[in-house]
Amino acid sequence: MIRFAAHFTEPKLIMLKHILFLQIVFITIFGYSQSPVSINYDASKGLKSDVSYVIFSDSRGLIWAAPEGAGVAYFDGSGQNGFRHFTQKDGLCGNTIMGIGEDKNGNMWFGSQGYGISMFDGKKFTNYSVKDSVGLTNDISPAFLQHSNGDFFVSVYNGGLMRFRNGFFEPIGDSTFSSITIWTMLEDKDGVVWCSTHGHGLVKFDGTKMEFMNESLGIPVSIGLDLAFDLNGDLILGTGTGPVRIRDNKVITVYNESHGLLPGATRNSIRCIYTKKNGDILLGYWNRIWILRGEKVLSVPLNGDLQKAPARFIEDKNGKVWPT
């Protein structure tokens, strides 16, 4: 599913309703307590599946999604349904895609669940897998990052961080980091790469060395599901018990019930984070979307329409926010 959201004068929010599992729905919320009005975008209206775990906005303004078991699709609003699909029949490496990214040349990258990685130049797919002996250590890839210095980074499931260069994938860091799983990668203003991981907390790569940061920063949870920077450059880490704010390599705030979170830490596991252009930070978890505004966490209840938390937010060139 893709869910679609657009930004209006605050506190209006448009988001997508959860039907079946992750189906595209268009919901407008006027205020935080009124019932949403929805327009559904699902398999009957252009997508080949009602489930989509990944969404990405490219440099051309196209919105890409990965319908479960049906390859990838981009939405540009043209044609009968506005979607253009690609599957293994078109040359894509696999039909279940976990990660989407874009390199400096405008090539699209797709990480599959067990079938390697595809690079799409707009005309054809080039595929890479473990069996191709190009350095990959696993055929599952959750995330990509184009660095400002020209490096293109790829995360590999249970295989750490890799750099793609001249057709080969080079491991980053020593053997300590070679088996971690990175879910999200971001570059800060100094060129440092920050990674959220499963079971190893926050990882930092400064271009020379990799470091586990949880112990030195005092981050209480080892599972980091997503990352975002706020407009001031603070790093917001989504953990299994709520968001954590990091500034200048120090934990500033560990958010809890006193900031507006739900009672019970396990109900505050964050799946996705996105910083809007107005500075509000969207948090997707439990059965709702929250807004981190300053030091307060504001709830946006969906009256039961959202059965599972969003897996990802992105914003298009028109300022519309798409959760999936």
Secondary structure, DSSP 8 states (H G I E B T S, - for coil): --EEEEB-STT-EEE----SSS-EEEEEESSSSS--EEEEESGGGT-S-S-EEEEEE-TTS-EEEEETTS-EEEE-S-TTTSEEEE-GGGT-S-SSEEEEEE-TTS-EEEEEBSS-EEEE-SS-EEEE-GGGTSS-S-SB--EEEE-TTS-EEEEETTTEEEEEETTEEEE-S-GGGTT--EEEEEE-TTS-EEEEESSS-EEEE-SS-EEE-HHHHT-S-S-EEEEEE-TTS-EEEEETTEEEEEETTEEEEE--GGGT--SSGGGG-EEEEEE-TTS-EEEEETTEEEEEETTEEEEE--TT---S--S-EEE-TTSEEEE-
